[in-house]
């Protein structure tokens, strides 16, 4: 076994030498371990041992040292181990210096059979004691006493290795100390020592903790010498393929290296390059993460996803393709960031790529939400005419856009029998008919689809359900739910928003109390349909209920349930604030906002924007001005992060209500804080309108940006 360990060590050292590391970074492959010289006289040590062993020896049965039977040797070794542990514990309790404790440790264990020392059971018993000695050595090193003999953690471990009693946890302890102290060469040397030690004692398990520290130390060595990581050398070093997860390695760095330490930037840079290596910016993995972020409305995560894609593209030289750019147009349209979506369209055009029909379709959604409202529909129609290969999705989007702008005459002109042959187009057209009260005509379309054995989609069922609930036709709504289930169409969060409202309405009609049992049954049904009723999904349900003032009571009941179960998150409170403003209940919105603050949730610029926009919608300029003054004084860091929406809502309020004091305050802040670059086109138009009023003073820097 020993010869095998020497062979493994020689191969390993050769691989590391081949990597070209400098002498200071090369691990020590073979280290001769000698027992530490005892500074105290043998007689002094024996006296100390006798004092500490006396009580223990009196309780033990005498052993015959001449009896060499296996059982007797095991009993003798077990006794010696107990005595050693007791002695070390007593020395530690007496707060003896570490060098004296180490002498006791070495002297006592030498008397233990070498084979017995190497047993797993022995190492696991002694391992924690060795770690205590290492902790004590660290403290002594941090606070040295003049004239005292200093013992390092590594010396303690090497003594344990020489005696074959070192446990894995001791290697982990020391390697962490070495890494934290920036002793990169020592980390690599200790790793080699572990491999040799493990081979000698036939330890087959190699903990990932040791591998992580070794991998990071090797990365740091390569970075210092401006060398790229070589997979072959890493595999030889780790004795296995380098499969360590980036997240685990990053955690190790964050736990052991301060951000202010130059090493932190070096190591995190290495990890970033490792992450980017062999990645494809157009991979499905990136799109899946981005899609999940868009579906949950997580704007920050979506930004992070695209930032990672850009990093990978830059690092690998692989260009971001049209399909990826098109997907991101859709993702940003979904979360309402239409200007960002337009940026992706511009990227496609600048790259000289011929846009796909999918990209054109996303552009329709983008254009319907950008620019002056009176020009949006004509802009969309202009784009629609340019689309070279229109598909069903193109017409579905145009139907939705015409419905949104209530341009029903243009919608009818768009439709004909050939288009109604498409189930997707027919259903969205029927949904449009229902939204404008032509339910009978829509029902005929739905019946026609059913007669051709074409199942209705989720959108159609949700539209029918919403209509019946709005008309308080609970019987018809329940029939739709039953049919939906029979057709195998699974409900989504929007469906459950209506199911919850329907359930609550039924309970109230019967005079029943809406309690936890009622809500729990709905939540269980959500689980059965693959929707986990957590904070996010239930907040989405509250959001859905907030779309209609008739759902206000249902939204409140569900919110109270989340509060009682401690499931209400900051996003839940934001939804309730937004809903209250939508319902015109500004007093309730203010109460929710105060609860949000009392719960300790972070006040961010988007939260303040929600307050400003809410009072703007409800024509309460005095509250906008009042809260703006609080916003300016509450947190200077947050105030400096005011964005284009903040400035727009404030100046829009000032203009609409001729609040010139507010206008002057905001304009003054724009100049003082250098917010001129944050002014959107719409905000600049507002300032130009305010400029004509003699009560408004436009600062020079602001005027220059107009």
C-alpha positions in Angstrom: 0.0 0.0 0.0 2.9 2.3 0.9 4.5 1.7 -2.5 1.2 2.6 -4.2 1.0 5.9 -2.3 4.6 6.7 -3.4 3.6 6.0 -7.0 0.5 8.2 -6.8 2.6 10.9 -5.2 5.2 10.8 -8.0 2.6 11.0 -10.7 0.9 13.9 -9.0 4.0 15.8 -8.5 5.0 15.3 -12.1 1.6 16.6 -13.3 1.9 19.7 -11.1 5.5 20.3 -12.2 4.3 20.0 -15.9 1.8 22.8 -15.2 4.7 25.3 -15.0 4.0 26.6 -11.5 6.8 28.5 -9.8 8.8 26.8 -7.1 6.9 28.6 -4.3 3.6 27.2 -5.6 4.8 23.6 -6.1 3.3 21.2 -3.5 5.7 19.2 -1.4 5.1 15.6 -2.6 7.0 13.7 0.1 7.6 15.1 3.5 9.6 13.2 6.2 7.6 13.4 9.3 9.6 13.1 12.5 8.4 13.0 16.0 8.7 16.3 17.8 11.6 16.4 20.3 10.3 16.6 23.9 11.6 19.6 25.7 10.6 18.5 29.1 12.5 15.7 30.8 11.0 12.3 30.7 10.8 12.3 34.4 8.7 15.5 34.5 6.3 14.2 31.9 6.0 10.9 33.7 5.2 12.7 36.9 2.5 14.7 35.1 1.0 11.6 33.6 1.0 9.7 36.9 -1.0 12.6 38.6 -3.6 12.5 35.9 -3.8 8.7 35.4 -4.1 7.7 39.1 -7.9 7.9 39.4 -8.5 6.2 36.1 -6.0 3.4 36.8 -7.7 2.5 40.1 -10.9 1.7 38.3 -9.4 -0.5 35.6 -8.8 -4.3 35.8 -5.0 -5.1 35.7 -3.7 -6.4 32.4 -0.9 -8.8 31.8 1.7 -7.2 29.6 3.1 -10.6 28.7 -0.3 -11.8 27.4 0.0 -11.1 23.6 -3.5 -12.4 22.7 -5.5 -10.3 20.3 -8.3 -9.6 22.9 -5.8 -8.5 25.5 -3.9 -6.2 23.1 -7.2 -4.6 22.0 -8.2 -4.1 25.7 -4.8 -2.6 26.5 -4.9 -0.2 23.5 -8.4 0.8 24.3 -7.3 1.7 27.9 -4.3 3.6 26.6 -6.5 5.6 24.2 -8.9 6.5 27.0 -6.1 7.5 29.2 -4.6 9.7 26.5 -7.9 11.4 25.8 -8.4 12.0 29.5 -4.9 13.4 29.9 -5.3 15.7 26.9 -8.6 16.9 28.2 -7.1 17.7 31.6 -4.2 19.5 30.0 -6.6 21.7 28.0 -8.8 22.4 31.0 -5.6 23.4 32.9 -4.9 25.8 29.9 -1.5 24.3 29.4 0.5 25.9 26.5 -0.1 24.2 23.1 3.5 23.0 22.8 3.2 21.1 26.1 -0.1 19.6 25.1 1.4 18.5 21.8 4.3 16.9 23.6 1.8 14.9 25.8 -0.2 14.0 22.6 2.9 12.7 20.8 4.5 10.9 23.8 1.2 9.2 24.9 0.2 8.0 21.4 3.6 6.6 20.7 2.9 4.0 23.3 -0.3 2.9 21.4 0.0 0.1 18.9 0.6 1.6 15.4 -2.1 -0.5 13.8 -4.6 0.4 16.5 -3.8 4.1 16.0 -4.7 3.9 12.3 -8.2 2.3 12.8 -11.1 4.5 11.7 -12.7 4.3 15.2 -9.5 5.6 16.8 -9.1 8.5 14.3 -12.8 9.6 14.8 -12.3 9.7 18.6 -9.0 11.7 18.5 -10.0 13.9 15.5 -12.1 16.4 17.6 -9.4 16.7 20.2 -6.8 17.5 17.5 -9.2 20.2 16.2 -9.3 21.7 19.7 -5.5 21.8 19.7 -5.5 23.5 16.3 -8.0 26.1 17.6 -5.8 26.8 20.6 -2.7 27.1 18.3 -4.6 29.7 16.2 -5.4 31.7 19.3 -1.8 31.6 20.5 -0.6 32.7 17.0 -3.0 35.6 17.1 -1.9 36.7 20.6 1.7 35.5 21.0 3.4 35.5 24.4 6.9 36.8 24.5 9.4 33.9 24.9 6.8 31.2 24.5 7.3 28.3 22.0 4.8 28.8 19.1 3.2 25.8 17.5 1.4 26.2 14.2 -1.8 24.3 13.2 0.1 22.6 10.4 2.7 21.3 13.0 -0.1 19.8 15.0 -1.6 18.1 11.9 1.8 16.8 10.7 2.4 15.2 14.2 -1.0 13.5 13.9 -0.2 12.4 10.4 3.1 10.9 11.6 1.2 8.9 14.2 -1.5 7.8 11.7 -4.3 9.4 13.9 -5.2 12.4 11.7 -8.9 12.4 10.8 -10.4 14.0 7.7 -11.8 16.8 9.8 -8.3 17.8 10.8 -7.2 18.2 7.2 -10.3 20.2 6.6 -9.6 22.5 9.5 -6.0 23.2 8.6 -6.7 23.6 4.8 -9.3 26.2 5.6 -6.9 28.1 7.8 -4.2 28.0 5.1 -6.6 29.2 2.4 -8.0 32.0 4.6 -4.5 33.2 5.3 -3.6 33.1 1.6 -1.1 30.2 2.0 -1.7 28.8 -1.5 1.4 26.7 -1.7 0.7 25.2 1.7 -2.9 24.3 0.6 -1.5 22.4 -2.4 1.1 20.7 -0.3 -1.5 19.6 2.3 -3.6 18.2 -0.4 -0.7 16.0 -1.6 -0.1 15.0 2.0 -3.7 13.9 2.3 -3.6 11.8 -0.8 -0.5 10.0 0.4 -2.0 9.6 3.9 -5.3 8.3 2.5 -3.4 5.8 0.3 -1.3 4.6 3.2 -4.4 4.0 5.5 -6.6 2.8 2.6 -9.0 5.8 3.0 -11.1 5.7 -0.2 -13.3 8.7 0.6 -12.1 12.1 -0.5 -14.3 14.9 0.9 -15.3 17.7 -1.5 -14.3 20.3 1.1 -10.7 19.4 0.6 -11.1 19.4 -3.2 -12.8 22.8 -3.2 -10.0 24.5 -1.3 -7.4 22.7 -3.4 -9.2 23.7 -6.7 -9.4 27.3 -5.5 -5.8 27.4 -4.4 -4.7 26.0 -7.8 -6.9 28.7 -9.6 -5.2 31.4 -7.5 -1.8 30.1 -8.4 -2.6 30.1 -12.1 -4.0 33.6 -11.9 -0.9 34.9 -10.2 1.3 33.5 -13.0 -1.2 34.6 -15.7 -1.8 31.0 -16.7 -5.1 29.5 -17.9 -6.5 26.5 -16.1 -5.6 23.3 -17.8 -8.3 20.6 -17.4 -5.7 17.7 -17.6 -3.6 19.2 -14.8 -6.6 19.9 -12.7 -7.8 16.3 -13.1 -4.4 15.0 -12.1 -4.3 17.3 -9.1 -7.8 16.5 -7.8 -7.4 12.8 -8.8 -10.9 13.1 -10.4 -12.6 15.2 -13.1 -13.1 18.8 -12.0 -16.8 18.7 -11.4 -17.0 21.0 -8.4 -20.1 23.3 -8.6 -19.4 27.0 -9.1 -21.9 27.9 -6.4 -20.0 25.8 -3.8 -16.7 27.3 -4.8 -18.1 30.8 -4.7 -19.5 30.2 -1.2 -16.1 29.0 0.0 -14.5 32.3 -1.3 -17.2 34.5 0.3 -16.9 32.7 3.6 -13.1 32.9 3.8 -12.0 36.0 1.9 -13.1 39.6 2.7 -14.4 41.6 -0.3 -11.8 44.3 0.5 -9.0 41.7 0.1 -7.4 41.8 -3.5 -7.6 38.0 -3.5 -11.4 38.2 -3.5 -11.5 39.9 -6.9 -8.9 37.5 -8.3 -10.8 34.4 -7.1 -14.2 35.6 -8.2 -12.8 36.5 -11.6 -11.4 32.9 -11.9 -14.8 31.5 -11.0 -16.5 33.7 -13.5 -14.2 32.5 -16.3 -14.8 28.9 -15.1 -18.5 29.5 -15.4 -18.3 31.1 -18.8 -16.1 28.3 -20.1 -17.8 25.9 -22.6 -21.1 27.9 -22.3 -23.2 28.8 -25.3 -25.0 32.2 -25.1 -27.9 30.7 -27.1 -28.4 27.6 -24.9 -31.8 26.5 -23.8 -30.6 26.7 -20.2 -30.3 30.5 -20.3 -33.6 30.9 -22.0 -35.3 28.6 -19.4 -34.0 30.7 -16.5 -35.0 33.9 -18.3 -38.5 32.6 -19.1 -39.0 31.6 -15.4 -38.0 35.2 -14.4 -40.4 36.7 -16.9 -43.3 34.5 -15.8 -42.8 35.6 -12.2 -42.3 39.2 -13.1 -38.8 39.2 -11.7 -37.2 42.1 -13.6 -33.9 41.9 -11.8 -33.4 38.1 -12.5 -34.3 38.7 -16.2 -31.6 41.4 -16.4 -29.1 39.1 -14.8 -30.0 36.3 -17.3 -29.3 38.6 -20.3 -26.1 40.0 -18.6 -24.8 36.4 -18.3 -25.6 35.7 -21.9 -23.7 38.8 -23.0 -20.7 37.8 -20.8 -20.7 34.3 -22.4 -20.9 35.8 -25.9 -18.0 38.1 -25.2 -15.9 35.4 -23.6 -16.6 32.6 -26.1 -16.9 34.8 -29.2 -20.2 33.1 -30.1 -22.8 35.8 -31.3 -26.2 36.1 -29.7 -28.6 34.8 -32.4 -31.9 36.1 -33.6 -33.9 33.5 -31.8 -32.4 34.5 -28.4 -32.9 38.2 -29.1 -36.5 37.5 -30.2 -37.2 35.5 -27.0 -36.0 38.4 -24.9 -38.2 40.8 -26.8 -41.1 38.6 -25.6 -39.8 38.3 -22.0 -39.5 42.1 -21.6 -42.9 42.7 -23.2 -44.3 40.3 -20.7 -43.0 42.3 -17.7 -44.0 45.6 -19.2 -40.5 46.9 -20.1 -41.3 47.7 -23.7 -38.5 50.1 -24.3 -36.0 47.4 -23.4 -37.9 45.0 -25.8 -37.5 47.6 -28.6 -33.8 47.6 -27.8 -33.6 43.9 -28.8 -35.4 44.6 -32.0 -32.8 47.3 -32.8 -30.0 44.8 -32.1 -31.5 42.4 -34.6 -31.7 45.1 -37.3 -28.2 46.5 -36.5 -26.8 43.0 -36.9 -28.2 42.8 -40.4 -30.4 39.8 -39.5 -33.7 39.2 -41.3 -36.3 39.3 -38.5 -38.4 36.2 -38.1 -42.2 36.4 -38.0 -41.9 35.8 -34.3 -39.8 38.9 -33.9 -42.3 40.9 -36.0 -45.1 39.7 -33.8 -43.3 40.7 -30.6 -42.7 44.1 -32.2 -46.5 44.5 -32.5 -46.8 44.2 -28.8 -43.9 46.5 -28.2 -45.3 49.3 -30.5 -48.7 49.1 -28.9 -47.2 50.3 -25.6 -44.6 52.9 -26.8 -44.9 56.5 -28.0 -47.7 59.0 -27.8 -51.0 57.1 -27.2 -52.8 58.8 -30.1 -50.1 57.4 -32.5 -49.7 53.9 -31.1 -52.4 52.2 -33.1 -51.3 53.7 -36.4 -47.7 52.6 -35.6 -48.9 49.1 -35.0 -50.8 49.0 -38.2 -47.8 50.2 -40.1 -45.7 47.4 -38.7 -48.5 44.9 -39.4 -48.4 45.9 -43.1 -44.6 45.3 -43.2 -44.7 41.7 -41.9 -43.7 39.6 -44.9 -45.1 36.2 -43.6 -48.0 36.7 -41.3 -49.1 33.6 -39.2 -51.9 32.8 -36.8 -50.1 34.4 -34.0 -49.8 37.7 -36.0 -53.6 37.8 -36.3 -54.2 36.8 -32.7 -52.0 39.8 -31.6 -53.8 42.2 -33.9 -57.2 41.1 -32.5 -56.0 41.7 -29.0 -54.6 45.1 -30.0 -57.7 46.2 -31.7 -59.8 45.1 -28.7 -57.4 46.9 -26.4 -57.9 50.2 -28.4 -61.6 49.4 -28.8 -61.2 49.7 -32.6 -63.9 47.2 -33.2 -64.7 48.3 -36.7 -61.1 47.6 -37.8 -61.2 44.3 -35.9 -64.3 43.2 -37.9 -62.7 44.3 -41.1 -59.7 42.1 -40.3 -61.8 39.0 -39.8 -63.2 36.6 -42.5 -64.3 33.0 -42.7 -60.8 31.8 -43.6 -59.3 33.3 -40.4 -62.1 31.8 -38.3 -61.0 28.4 -39.6 -58.0 28.7 -37.3 -58.9 27.6 -33.7 -56.4 30.0 -32.2 -57.8 33.0 -34.1 -61.4 32.0 -33.6 -61.0 31.6 -29.9 -59.3 35.0 -29.3 -61.9 36.6 -31.5 -64.7 35.0 -29.5 -63.0 36.2 -26.3 -63.0 39.7 -27.8 -66.7 39.4 -28.5 -67.4 38.5 -24.9 -65.4 41.4 -23.6 -67.6 43.8 -25.5 -70.8 42.1 -24.5 -71.5 40.0 -27.6 -71.7 36.8 -25.6 -74.2 35.0 -27.8 -72.1 35.5 -31.0 -69.1 34.2 -29.1 -71.0 31.2 -27.8 -71.8 30.2 -31.4 -68.1 30.3 -32.3 -67.3 28.1 -29.3 -70.1 25.7 -30.2 -68.8 25.5 -33.7 -65.3 24.6 -32.5 -66.7 21.9 -30.2 -68.8 20.4 -33.0 -65.5 19.9 -34.9 -64.0 18.2 -31.8 -61.7 21.2 -31.2 -61.2 21.8 -27.5 -61.3 25.3 -26.1 -58.1 26.7 -24.8 -57.3 28.0 -21.3 -57.9 31.6 -22.4 -61.4 30.8 -23.7 -62.4 29.0 -20.5 -61.0 31.9 -18.4 -62.9 34.4 -20.4 -66.2 32.5 -20.1 -65.6 32.0 -16.4 -64.9 35.7 -15.8 -68.1 36.6 -17.7 -70.3 34.4 -15.6 -68.7 35.5 -12.3 -69.2 39.1 -13.3 -72.8 38.5 -14.0 -73.1 36.5 -10.7 -74.2 33.4 -12.7 -72.5 30.9 -10.3 -74.3 28.0 -11.9 -72.9 28.8 -15.3 -69.5 29.4 -13.9 -69.4 26.0 -12.2 -70.5 24.4 -15.4 -67.5 26.0 -17.2 -65.2 24.7 -14.5 -66.7 21.2 -14.9 -66.3 21.3 -18.6 -62.8 22.6 -18.4 -61.8 19.7 -16.1 -63.5 17.1 -18.4 -61.6 18.6 -21.4 -58.3 18.1 -19.6 -57.4 21.8 -19.5 -55.5 22.6 -16.4 -56.3 25.9 -14.6 -53.7 28.5 -14.2 -53.2 31.2 -11.6 -55.7 33.5 -13.4 -58.3 30.7 -13.2 -57.7 30.3 -9.5 -58.1 34.0 -9.0 -61.7 33.5 -10.3 -62.2 30.2 -8.5 -61.4 31.8 -5.2 -63.7 34.7 -5.9 -66.4 32.3 -7.0 -66.0 30.2 -3.8 -66.1 33.3 -1.6 -69.2 34.6 -3.3 -70.9 31.2 -2.9 -70.1 31.1 0.8 -71.4 34.6 1.3 -74.7 33.8 -0.5 -75.1 30.8 1.8 -74.3 32.9 4.8 -71.2 30.7 5.6 -68.0 32.0 7.1 -65.0 32.2 4.9 -62.4 30.3 7.1 -59.1 28.5 6.7 -60.8 25.3 5.7 -62.4 26.9 2.7 -59.1 28.4 1.5 -57.2 25.2 2.3 -59.4 23.1 0.0 -58.7 25.5 -2.9 -55.0 25.4 -2.2 -55.1 21.6 -2.2 -56.8 21.7 -5.5 -54.1 24.0 -6.8 -51.5 21.4 -5.8 -53.4 18.6 -7.6 -53.3 20.8 -10.7 -49.5 21.3 -10.5 -49.6 24.8 -9.1 -47.7 25.1 -5.8 -49.6 27.5 -3.6 -46.7 29.4 -2.2 -46.1 33.1 -1.5 -45.5 33.9 -5.2 -48.5 32.1 -6.7 -50.9 33.3 -4.0 -49.6 36.9 -4.5 -50.3 36.4 -8.3 -53.8 35.3 -7.4 -54.2 38.5 -5.3 -52.8 40.4 -8.3 -55.4 38.8 -10.5 -58.2 39.7 -8.1 -56.9 43.3 -8.2 -57.8 43.6 -11.8 -61.4 44.0 -11.0 -62.9 46.2 -8.2 -65.6 43.6 -7.7 -62.9 41.2 -6.3 -61.8 43.6 -3.6 -63.3 41.7 -0.7 -61.9 38.3 -2.0 -58.4 39.8 -2.4 -58.6 41.1 1.2 -59.7 37.7 2.6 -56.8 35.9 0.9 -54.4 38.6 2.0 -55.5 38.2 5.6 -55.0 34.4 5.3 -51.4 35.0 4.1 -50.8 37.3 7.0 -52.0 34.8 9.5 -49.9 32.1 8.0 -46.8 34.4 7.8 -46.7 34.0 4.1 -47.2 37.6 3.1 -44.1 38.9 1.4 -43.0 42.4 0.3 -44.5 41.6 -3.1 -47.8 40.6 -1.5 -48.0 44.0 0.2 -47.1 45.7 -3.0 -50.0 43.9 -4.8 -52.4 45.0 -2.1 -51.2 48.6 -2.3 -51.6 48.5 -6.1 -55.0 46.9 -5.9 -56.2 49.5 -3.4 -55.2 52.3 -5.7 -56.9 50.5 -8.6 -60.1 50.3 -6.5 -59.8 54.0 -5.8 -59.3 53.3 -2.1 -56.4 55.5 -1.4 -56.9 55.4 2.4 -56.5 51.7 2.4 -53.5 51.9 0.1 -51.8 54.2 2.6 -52.6 51.8 5.5 -51.0 48.9 3.5 -48.0 51.1 2.8 -47.5 51.8 6.5 -47.9 48.1 7.3 -45.2 47.4 4.7 -42.8 49.8 6.5 -43.7 48.3 9.9 -43.0 44.8 8.7 -39.4 46.0 8.0 -39.5 45.5 4.2 -37.1 47.6 2.2 -38.2 50.9 0.7 -37.0 51.0 -2.9 -37.5 53.4 -5.7 -40.2 51.2 -7.4 -42.2 51.2 -4.1 -42.1 55.0 -4.0 -43.0 55.1 -7.7 -46.1 53.0 -6.9 -47.2 55.5 -4.3 -46.6 58.5 -6.6 -48.4 56.8 -9.5 -51.3 55.6 -7.3 -52.1 59.1 -6.0 -51.6 60.5 -9.4 -54.2 58.1 -10.8 -56.6 59.1 -8.0 -55.9 62.8 -8.5 -54.5 63.5 -5.1 -51.6 65.9 -5.7 -51.3 66.9 -2.1 -50.4 63.3 -1.1 -47.9 63.1 -3.9 -46.2 66.2 -2.7 -46.3 65.0 0.9 -44.8 61.7 0.2 -42.2 63.2 -2.2 -40.9 65.3 0.7 -40.6 62.1 2.9 -38.9 60.3 0.0 -36.3 63.1 -0.3 -35.4 62.9 3.4 -35.9 59.2 4.3 -32.8 57.7 2.6 -30.3 59.7 0.6 -29.0 56.6 -1.2 -32.5 55.6 -2.4 -33.3 59.2 -3.3 -30.3 59.4 -5.6 -31.6 56.3 -7.4 -34.8 58.1 -8.4 -35.5 57.1 -12.0 -37.3 58.4 -15.1 -40.6 57.0 -13.8 -40.2 58.9 -10.5 -39.6 62.2 -12.3 -42.5 61.6 -14.8 -45.1 60.8 -12.1 -44.1 63.8 -10.0 -44.0 66.3 -12.8 -47.2 64.9 -14.3 -48.9 65.5 -11.0 -47.6 69.0 -10.8 -48.8 69.8 -14.3 -52.2 68.2 -14.0 -53.0 70.0 -10.7 -51.0 73.2 -11.3 -48.9 72.4 -8.2 -46.1 74.8 -9.1 -44.5 74.4 -5.7 -44.0 70.7 -6.3 -42.9 71.4 -9.9 -40.2 73.8 -8.7 -39.0 71.4 -6.0 -38.7 68.5 -8.4 -36.9 70.6 -11.1 -34.5 72.0 -8.5 -33.7 68.4 -7.4 -33.1 67.3 -11.0 -30.5 70.0 -11.3 -28.9 69.5 -7.9 -28.7 65.7 -8.2 -27.8 65.6 -11.9 -30.9 63.7 -12.9 -31.0 65.4 -16.4 -29.9 62.1 -18.1 -32.9 60.3 -16.5 -35.5 62.5 -18.2 -37.6 60.5 -20.7 -39.1 62.1 -23.8 -42.5 62.3 -22.1 -41.0 64.0 -19.1 -39.2 66.6 -21.3 -42.5 67.3 -23.0 -44.0 68.0 -19.5 -41.2 70.4 -18.6 -41.7 72.3 -21.8 -45.4 72.7 -21.0 -44.5 73.9 -17.4 -41.9 76.3 -18.9 -44.6 78.5 -20.2 -45.9 79.2 -16.7 -44.3 82.2 -15.0 -44.6 80.5 -11.6 -42.2 77.7 -12.6 -38.5 78.2 -12.6 -36.5 76.0 -14.9 -32.8 75.5 -13.8 -30.2 76.2 -16.5 -28.9 72.6 -16.6 -32.5 71.3 -17.0 -33.2 73.8 -19.7 -30.1 72.8 -21.6 -31.4 69.2 -21.8 -34.7 70.2 -23.3 
